[in-house]
Amino acid sequence: MEKLVMGKTAVVKAAAYSLPFKNLLEGFIKTMEVDRSTNAVRNFSLAKQRFESSYEPMLRLTLFLEAFIMAAQQIIRNNSSEETAVCNSFLQLLTEERLLTLAMLGDASACILRLTRFLDSEEHDISGVADQCLECANSLHHLFADQACDDNGLTRHMLARLERPLVWLFKDGTAGSVGGNPAKTRDALAKCRPRFLAYTKLALQTLMAEFPSFGCLMAFRAFQLGVGGCNSRKRKNPTGPGAQTRQECVERLALLCDLPKDTLLEQLEARSKSDHRPAAQAVYNSTDVDTFDAWKRAWLSYENASGGRKRHPGDVLGEALQRFGAYNGCTSSGVEQSFGKQTQLFGKQRLRMLESTANDENALCLDALVDDAKLCHRARVIWTHLQYGKPRKMKSDSRITKGMTRKKTKKDLSIKAWRDASQKKVLKEVRSKGPLKSVKQLHGKIRFARGSSAWTSGHETEAAFQERKLDKKFLDAALDKKLLQDEQTKVAGTALQVHAKAREAKRREQEKEARKRQDLDMRRPRILSLGAAVRGKVVAVEKELSLPANALVGCQEVEQQCKQAQVCIVENVASPSSRMRWVLALFGGLCLSKKFAASAGKHGPFLKYEAASAKKRAIWISESFQASIPGITDLITAACRKPGSQWTLLQRESEVTTTRGSVIVLIE
């Protein structure tokens, strides 16, 4: 993987970033007997933190292997490109074993990627998580434990390619080849199978640890409406006894939400045609809504109907639906968006609240606005920027249309259609065997031949780690009384006591550390004392705020009115006076709480402002603004003239349109 796809000198990197190699590759792909795509060379960029961007280059390298070999041979022959060494290394690495490993790894990645896509979607249905995990586990077991990979996906494609030899010439005239020897191919396949059997065993162990059967995600399977896995409107075969029964899911859901089990089971599983599940099923089948919206519409139709609450009680079901809706939004995409929004407020150091990130241009004008319509418009702009970031200056077509349903064209269907058809074929074969088996059942079926070296010490270490993680989650659920009665009896009393003591000790340690840190940064110890904060600085104190006599020892000056104060002491750092907020935002400085000053820096929050004038800006102030708001004009003028300021004060209005860079225009 490192030498072919992931590494810095991999041939996929050349396909992504080398223009000569890319042009050659595109030309050879067009001459292939089966033209998979006319724009195939446009998707070789690789980001290791994104699973799909690792899978797609692997897929294309396997499908267009002949074109890669011909392009690499041409680069070596001409010897006029920086990629000569990369291409030479690529051709020397080609063996039956490596190519089959690459293809089988692509098939395994496709199974995992299907689950990853489901969990990464902001619109994913949490009631289908259990079935997605079962499909992933059964697909992996079917491919590598039942050896069905020979007839599916990339492995079948690679085996077909290796039936005839692929030959190339090095620069010195020696020939290299791969394939065309059935004995070598069989030996390579025999070596690869145990490795991916070990991969499957470890993947199943990880699935059990990350998605335990007693976890809260599995409880929401009680809301499933499709006839079979993942709420499919077309699927007809059930998931079978390997999965949890619906009654078990309802009992677990009652434990999770602290609801009466019998009442929830009665309201959720009533068989009358006019009750909640049949109504939700009818909404789900007749409309294009997801599971949660179908349940919500059915529940609201009875709640809002005259006498509906008496005939169809759903008070307990409503509480469970609230939890169902809340969990539906917990996706990895949502987490990324949350981190992105927080980054807009806090910089690399969480102690530094960047006032300028709240849109400098609008923040400077905000206090001067008197028109309600303008004020609301500015507020909407600031809110949008804080939520989603500032708009991009340059937008590519792919970014603009991201998330939109595109009309499929003939050239876009080739690779995607082949990949989807391959995955559907695997799922069809898995379902044809009967009900899906549980992950634990599949894991227990995997056995290695005596003397096999496929299961290494590294596999054993990782499997032990996943097993410990699963045991810890099981004991946590037992302590929280979130296990069913049959599961609770399997918990050893001694192990539960030891785990309870360890968890209590960890909780006390966390509380102890939390009491020490009462500022914005909850992970780092306090790094500022009162003496260091005020020593040699100009200090402004909020009106009618009483401080200890020694609180301001060492300061240069105490301002009666905040003009150029470097430190402001206020009652609440979140809401200083407008004057102080302007001075701190323009010139930068510290905003200390009264508790911080009274305790000499041992307790209480503080904020560090970054000077807005440190960012390069051009400022133009209209005459009407200067006449109506002279105080703010003086502050901005002083900020422009301060040593080290990056602000430039424009003298004429015509300079606004001719100045390069960001310009702040202040008009009344």
Number of C-alpha atoms within 10 A of each C-alpha: 13 9 15 23 20 18 12 13 18 19 26 27 20 21 26 17 12 15 12 16 25 19 13 18 23 20 15 18 25 16 10 12 7 10 16 21 18 15 12 20 21 12 14 25 16 20 11 9 8 9 15 19 15 20 20 19 26 24 23 19 21 21 21 19 17 19 20 27 21 20 24 28 21 21 23 22 15 10 13 11 13 13 22 19 14 21 24 17 17 20 22 11 13 16 16 23 18 15 23 25 22 23 24 26 19 22 27 24 20 25 20 20 16 16 18 16 13 17 20 15 15 15 14 18 23 27 25 26 22 23 22 19 22 23 26 23 28 23 29 31 25 20 26 25 22 13 15 18 22 18 13 17 26 26 25 18 16 22 21 12 18 20 14 13 13 16 14 18 18 16 14 8 9 8 10 14 15 21 22 16 13 13 10 16 20 14 12 18 19 12 15 19 20 20 18 24 23 22 19 24 26 20 23 26 23 19 19 21 22 14 17 19 19 20 19 19 22 23 27 27 27 22 25 23 26 19 16 19 26 23 20 14 13 9 13 12 14 15 23 15 11 15 18 18 13 17 15 16 23 23 22 25 29 22 19 20 18 12 16 13 17 12 16 22 20 14 19 21 18 15 12 10 9 13 20 27 23 19 20 22 18 15 20 23 15 10 9 10 13 15 25 22 16 22 27 17 17 22 25 14 15 21 19 10 9 10 11 15 15 10 12 16 19 23 15 19 20 18 14 22 20 13 14 22 16 9 16 17 17 17 18 14 14 14 13 11 14 13 10 15 16 14 18 21 17 15 13 8 10 19 20 18 21 22 23 22 21 19 17 19 19 18 18 19 17 14 13 16 14 10 8 9 10 12 17 12 11 17 15 12 16 20 14 13 17 19 16 13 17 15 9 7 5 7 9 8 8 8 9 9 10 9 8 7 7 8 7 8 8 9 13 15 13 15 18 12 12 13 17 12 13 17 18 12 13 22 17 12 13 19 18 11 9 12 16 24 17 23 25 16 11 22 18 10 10 15 12 12 8 6 6 10 12 18 17 11 10 9 15 13 11 14 19 14 15 20 16 13 15 20 14 15 17 23 22 17 17 20 16 11 13 24 22 16 10 8 12 16 11 9 14 10 10 9 10 17 13 12 16 16 11 11 14 12 12 12 12 11 11 11 11 11 15 14 10 14 18 16 19 16 14 15 11 13 13 18 8 12 15 18 16 13 21 23 16 14 18 18 26 22 23 17 12 8 10 11 14 11 8 10 17 21 12 14 17 13 15 16 14 11 14 22 19 20 22 22 26 28 24 25 18 16 19 13 10 19 15 10 15 25 19 22 25 27 22 26 23 23 21 21 26 26 22 25 19 21 26 18 14 18 23 17 20 20 23 28 20 19 23 21 19 26 23 17 14 14 21 20 22 19 20 16 11 12 15 16 11 13 13 12 12 19 17 13 17 22 15 16 24 22 14 13 8 10 19 17 22 17 18 17 12 10 12 10 14 17 8 8 12 10 8 13 20 19 17 19 15 15
